[in-house]
Each structure stands twice: as C-alpha cells, then as structure tokens.
Amino acid sequence: MVIIIKNNKKMKAGLVFIPISVERKDNSFDLSSEVIQAVKKMGEEFLDNDIIAVSSKFISMSQGRLVNLNDVDVSEEADLLADKLSLDPRLAQLVLQEADMIIGGVPGFALALKNGVIAPNAGIDKSNVPEGHVMLYSEYPFKDAENLKKTIYQSLGKNVGIVVTDSRLMPLRMGTTGLAISVAGFEPLEDECGKQDLFGNILNVTRRALADQIASAVQLIMGEADEGFPIVLIRALDGAPWRMTNRLLNTKTLAVDYDTCIYMKGVLRPNKANLT
C-alpha cells in the first residue's frame, strides 16, 4: 500500500507515504538494524531528504521498556495517588517514576507532563502489549531519533529525517491524533511570520508544526490496533516542504514553557499535596 498526495500548481511538493510492515516483536532488538532491514524487505530504499516516521512504542519495545506490573514495588505515595485517582497502585507507581510533573487527574488517569507534552499517565500504555504489562516511553527519545538518523547515514550514505510518533487525545476533542515525540535531521517548525494570508494580512506569530503534521498524517496508516505498520517512509516527489538539518534537536525545539502556553498559563500550577 502506497498513499500519494499529488502535487498541483499551488503545492510545493507532492508526498508519498509508504507503510513498512514489521512482524510483532516480543523482546528487545536493535532498532536501526530492524528499520533498515524492514525497508529493504518491502522492496523500498532510503533516499536523501526522506522522512522516516517510527512509532514510539516500537522504539520502547526495542529497548525492553515493557514492564510486568507484578514486578512493580508500590510506595506509600503511589498508594495515595492510586486512591485519589482510582488507579491500579502499580500503575500509579510507574506514573510517579516516569512523569516530569503531575498536574492533575481524573478517575483512571493522572494528567502529567512528559517530554514537554501533556500525557495521560505519563504516556504509559496498556495497548498492544501482553496482558498484565505496560509500555513505558523511551528515556531519551531525541537521542533515539538522532542515533537512527546517524546509523542510516553511516550504513547507506543517505541523509534522512526522523519523526518518533505517538497518538494523543486532544483537549475537548473526541478520539486520538498523531503527535511528534521527538525529531532529528530536519527542522520540525516552519516559520510563517512575515508572509501574507489570502487577504494580504501579514502573519505575525504563525509557525507550522511540520513534525506534528507528519505524525498526524502517518496515524492514518499506523492505526491503533493490529495494523502492523510501526514505520512509515515519507517522500517528497518534487521538492521537500521541510528543511534538512544536522543541528541537534531536543525537547525545547518542540515545546513551549508551561507559563508561555496559551492554554496552560491560565491553569493554576498544581500543589503536590493536593494530588497525593
């Protein structure tokens, strides 16, 4: 299956989305080798300026971030959080371990900040894992993306970009959409400031979140169930709408500060004593 967005006179580039299937993994593995071999097995190849989207869960599995809940030791703090939010105490313990900050919660979910984004239960996931287990995020998602980019260049001599993707609920919206957890090899934001809109107005603050837009697009292919496409190759047919880069990217490249975000700055910072 290949999905093509054709170009026309108003578009700078047509795009091709190529799903890469991989057999289910039950143990850790070498991520870079698996990605390269999976692309070759599908009869595809990497080209300069390609973007490779990889599921964050696929990366976590490669690193052995699968946790058996029966192996989790529960602290008193976790018991308090679990009681307040109707959580499994073992899950509450992992949330406390993984979250950068817990800012609130509802029954069944602790609302946390993780790697610069809001993530229910700090991104810990119970889908597409064995029963009684959960999957944690990678500890260093930007390093993962950079290492994969470098390995593809060292092995094949191709300059590619990487997007590590996940699905996410959006505030006040039904259903999930895609989100870029980390990126490497291309500029994830496109500054539109100074350009004119259709009515000649000058844009003053607009920046396009290219990495998030790519992550949302590939969710159409990756899906949420048993689709089995944890990798998607994105190729521009006639001039890429993204700019390649060798600069090291990090969480601050994508995220804004809590007190700068137009949504979060209007929300009172949590008092930890009220959460546990």
ZADOKE-436832 format. One record per residue (C-alpha): x, y, z. Coordinates in steps of 0.5 Angstrom, whole numbers, plus 500, padded with zeros to 3 digits. Each point is the difference from the previous one (the first is absolute). Example, Ala and Ser with C-alpha at 12.3 -4.5 7.8 and 13.67 -1.06 7.14 Angstrom:
<recs>
<rec u="525" v="491" w="516"/>
<rec u="502" v="507" w="498"/>
</recs>
This chain:
<recs>
<rec u="500" v="500" w="500"/>
<rec u="503" v="507" w="498"/>
<rec u="496" v="506" w="502"/>
<rec u="501" v="506" w="495"/>
<rec u="498" v="507" w="501"/>
<rec u="501" v="503" w="493"/>
<rec u="503" v="507" w="498"/>
<rec u="497" v="506" w="497"/>
<rec u="501" v="507" w="498"/>
<rec u="499" v="502" w="507"/>
<rec u="504" v="495" w="503"/>
<rec u="508" v="500" w="501"/>
<rec u="500" v="492" w="500"/>
<rec u="496" v="494" w="500"/>
<rec u="501" v="495" w="505"/>
<rec u="501" v="492" w="500"/>
<rec u="498" v="497" w="507"/>
<rec u="503" v="492" w="499"/>
<rec u="498" v="496" w="506"/>
<rec u="505" v="495" w="502"/>
<rec u="498" v="494" w="504"/>
<rec u="503" v="496" w="505"/>
<rec u="499" v="494" w="504"/>
<rec u="497" v="500" w="507"/>
<rec u="506" v="501" w="505"/>
<rec u="500" v="497" w="507"/>
<rec u="507" v="501" w="502"/>
<rec u="505" v="506" w="499"/>
<rec u="504" v="501" w="494"/>
<rec u="505" v="504" w="496"/>
<rec u="495" v="506" w="498"/>
<rec u="505" v="502" w="494"/>
<rec u="501" v="494" w="497"/>
<rec u="493" v="498" w="500"/>
<rec u="498" v="506" w="497"/>
<rec u="505" v="500" w="494"/>
<rec u="498" v="492" w="499"/>
<rec u="493" v="501" w="500"/>
<rec u="500" v="506" w="495"/>
<rec u="504" v="495" w="496"/>
<rec u="496" v="494" w="501"/>
<rec u="494" v="504" w="497"/>
<rec u="504" v="502" w="494"/>
<rec u="501" v="507" w="501"/>
<rec u="506" v="504" w="501"/>
<rec u="502" v="507" w="504"/>
<rec u="501" v="506" w="496"/>
<rec u="503" v="507" w="502"/>
<rec u="495" v="504" w="503"/>
<rec u="495" v="494" w="502"/>
<rec u="497" v="501" w="507"/>
<rec u="499" v="493" w="504"/>
<rec u="495" v="500" w="505"/>
<rec u="500" v="495" w="505"/>
<rec u="495" v="498" w="506"/>
<rec u="503" v="502" w="507"/>
<rec u="497" v="493" w="502"/>
<rec u="504" v="497" w="495"/>
<rec u="506" v="503" w="503"/>
<rec u="498" v="499" w="507"/>
<rec u="500" v="492" w="498"/>
<rec u="507" v="500" w="497"/>
<rec u="503" v="503" w="507"/>
<rec u="496" v="495" w="504"/>
<rec u="495" v="505" w="503"/>
<rec u="495" v="495" w="501"/>
<rec u="498" v="500" w="508"/>
<rec u="497" v="494" w="503"/>
<rec u="495" v="503" w="505"/>
<rec u="501" v="494" w="505"/>
<rec u="507" v="503" w="501"/>
<rec u="499" v="507" w="502"/>
<rec u="501" v="501" w="507"/>
<rec u="495" v="505" w="503"/>
<rec u="502" v="506" w="504"/>
<rec u="495" v="504" w="505"/>
<rec u="500" v="506" w="496"/>
<rec u="497" v="495" w="494"/>
<rec u="495" v="497" w="504"/>
<rec u="498" v="507" w="502"/>
<rec u="500" v="502" w="492"/>
<rec u="496" v="494" w="499"/>
<rec u="495" v="501" w="505"/>
<rec u="498" v="507" w="498"/>
<rec u="500" v="499" w="492"/>
<rec u="497" v="492" w="500"/>
<rec u="507" v="498" w="497"/>
<rec u="503" v="493" w="501"/>
<rec u="505" v="501" w="505"/>
<rec u="506" v="497" w="496"/>
<rec u="498" v="505" w="494"/>
<rec u="500" v="506" w="505"/>
<rec u="507" v="498" w="502"/>
<rec u="502" v="500" w="493"/>
<rec u="497" v="507" w="498"/>
<rec u="504" v="503" w="506"/>
<rec u="506" v="497" w="498"/>
<rec u="499" v="502" w="492"/>
<rec u="497" v="507" w="501"/>
<rec u="503" v="506" w="500"/>
<rec u="495" v="503" w="503"/>
<rec u="493" v="498" w="502"/>
<rec u="495" v="506" w="499"/>
<rec u="493" v="497" w="502"/>
<rec u="496" v="494" w="498"/>
<rec u="493" v="496" w="499"/>
<rec u="498" v="493" w="502"/>
<rec u="504" v="496" w="497"/>
<rec u="505" v="505" w="497"/>
<rec u="506" v="504" w="503"/>
<rec u="501" v="506" w="496"/>
<rec u="507" v="501" w="499"/>
<rec u="506" v="504" w="496"/>
<rec u="505" v="495" w="497"/>
<rec u="505" v="503" w="495"/>
<rec u="497" v="506" w="499"/>
<rec u="493" v="498" w="499"/>
<rec u="493" v="498" w="504"/>
<rec u="500" v="493" w="500"/>
<rec u="494" v="496" w="504"/>
<rec u="504" v="495" w="505"/>
<rec u="507" v="503" w="497"/>
<rec u="499" v="496" w="494"/>
<rec u="500" v="493" w="503"/>
<rec u="496" v="496" w="495"/>
<rec u="496" v="493" w="501"/>
<rec u="498" v="499" w="493"/>
<rec u="504" v="496" w="495"/>
<rec u="504" v="496" w="506"/>
<rec u="499" v="494" w="503"/>
<rec u="494" v="499" w="506"/>
<rec u="503" v="503" w="507"/>
<rec u="505" v="504" w="496"/>
<rec u="501" v="507" w="499"/>
<rec u="505" v="504" w="495"/>
<rec u="504" v="506" w="502"/>
<rec u="503" v="505" w="496"/>
<rec u="507" v="500" w="498"/>
<rec u="504" v="504" w="505"/>
<rec u="504" v="504" w="494"/>
<rec u="495" v="501" w="494"/>
<rec u="504" v="505" w="497"/>
<rec u="506" v="496" w="501"/>
<rec u="497" v="494" w="496"/>
<rec u="498" v="505" w="494"/>
<rec u="507" v="502" w="500"/>
<rec u="503" v="493" w="500"/>
<rec u="495" v="498" w="495"/>
<rec u="502" v="505" w="495"/>
<rec u="507" v="499" w="501"/>
<rec u="500" v="493" w="499"/>
<rec u="496" v="500" w="494"/>
<rec u="505" v="505" w="497"/>
<rec u="506" v="496" w="502"/>
<rec u="497" v="494" w="497"/>
<rec u="497" v="503" w="494"/>
<rec u="503" v="507" w="499"/>
<rec u="493" v="503" w="500"/>
<rec u="498" v="506" w="504"/>
<rec u="493" v="499" w="502"/>
<rec u="496" v="503" w="506"/>
<rec u="497" v="496" w="505"/>
<rec u="493" v="501" w="504"/>
<rec u="498" v="496" w="506"/>
<rec u="493" v="500" w="500"/>
<rec u="494" v="498" w="505"/>
<rec u="493" v="501" w="501"/>
<rec u="497" v="505" w="505"/>
<rec u="493" v="502" w="502"/>
<rec u="499" v="508" w="499"/>
<rec u="496" v="504" w="505"/>
<rec u="493" v="501" w="499"/>
<rec u="500" v="495" w="493"/>
<rec u="498" v="493" w="499"/>
<rec u="505" v="495" w="498"/>
<rec u="507" v="500" w="499"/>
<rec u="505" v="503" w="495"/>
<rec u="508" v="500" w="499"/>
<rec u="505" v="504" w="504"/>
<rec u="507" v="500" w="499"/>
<rec u="504" v="498" w="506"/>
<rec u="507" v="501" w="497"/>
<rec u="503" v="502" w="493"/>
<rec u="507" v="500" w="497"/>
<rec u="503" v="502" w="493"/>
<rec u="495" v="505" w="498"/>
<rec u="497" v="507" w="503"/>
<rec u="494" v="498" w="504"/>
<rec u="497" v="507" w="499"/>
<rec u="499" v="505" w="494"/>
<rec u="499" v="507" w="502"/>
<rec u="495" v="503" w="496"/>
<rec u="501" v="507" w="503"/>
<rec u="500" v="506" w="495"/>
<rec u="496" v="496" w="495"/>
<rec u="493" v="503" w="497"/>
<rec u="494" v="496" w="501"/>
<rec u="494" v="500" w="495"/>
<rec u="498" v="507" w="502"/>
<rec u="507" v="503" w="500"/>
<rec u="501" v="500" w="507"/>
<rec u="507" v="499" w="503"/>
<rec u="501" v="494" w="504"/>
<rec u="503" v="502" w="507"/>
<rec u="500" v="493" w="504"/>
<rec u="499" v="494" w="496"/>
<rec u="504" v="494" w="500"/>
<rec u="498" v="494" w="497"/>
<rec u="502" v="494" w="504"/>
<rec u="502" v="495" w="494"/>
<rec u="502" v="495" w="504"/>
<rec u="494" v="499" w="504"/>
<rec u="496" v="501" w="493"/>
<rec u="504" v="494" w="497"/>
<rec u="499" v="496" w="507"/>
<rec u="492" v="501" w="499"/>
<rec u="501" v="498" w="492"/>
<rec u="503" v="493" w="502"/>
<rec u="495" v="499" w="505"/>
<rec u="495" v="498" w="494"/>
<rec u="505" v="495" w="499"/>
<rec u="503" v="497" w="506"/>
<rec u="493" v="500" w="503"/>
<rec u="499" v="498" w="508"/>
<rec u="498" v="492" w="499"/>
<rec u="503" v="495" w="496"/>
<rec u="502" v="503" w="494"/>
<rec u="508" v="499" w="501"/>
<rec u="503" v="506" w="497"/>
<rec u="504" v="503" w="505"/>
<rec u="505" v="503" w="495"/>
<rec u="497" v="505" w="494"/>
<rec u="505" v="503" w="495"/>
<rec u="498" v="507" w="497"/>
<rec u="503" v="502" w="494"/>
<rec u="499" v="507" w="496"/>
<rec u="499" v="499" w="493"/>
<rec u="502" v="507" w="497"/>
<rec u="504" v="504" w="506"/>
<rec u="499" v="498" w="507"/>
<rec u="496" v="505" w="504"/>
<rec u="505" v="499" w="506"/>
<rec u="507" v="502" w="501"/>
<rec u="505" v="495" w="502"/>
<rec u="505" v="502" w="506"/>
<rec u="506" v="497" w="503"/>
<rec u="499" v="504" w="507"/>
<rec u="498" v="496" w="506"/>
<rec u="493" v="501" w="502"/>
<rec u="497" v="499" w="507"/>
<rec u="493" v="501" w="504"/>
<rec u="501" v="507" w="500"/>
<rec u="500" v="500" w="492"/>
<rec u="492" v="498" w="500"/>
<rec u="498" v="502" w="507"/>
<rec u="498" v="507" w="503"/>
<rec u="500" v="501" w="507"/>
<rec u="494" v="499" w="505"/>
<rec u="500" v="507" w="501"/>
<rec u="500" v="502" w="493"/>
<rec u="495" v="495" w="497"/>
<rec u="493" v="504" w="499"/>
<rec u="497" v="494" w="503"/>
<rec u="504" v="498" w="506"/>
<rec u="502" v="507" w="502"/>
<rec u="492" v="501" w="502"/>
<rec u="500" v="494" w="504"/>
<rec u="503" v="500" w="507"/>
<rec u="506" v="496" w="502"/>
<rec u="499" v="494" w="504"/>
<rec u="501" v="500" w="507"/>
<rec u="503" v="493" w="501"/>
<rec u="497" v="499" w="507"/>
<rec u="493" v="500" w="496"/>
<rec u="502" v="494" w="496"/>
<rec u="503" v="495" w="505"/>
</recs>
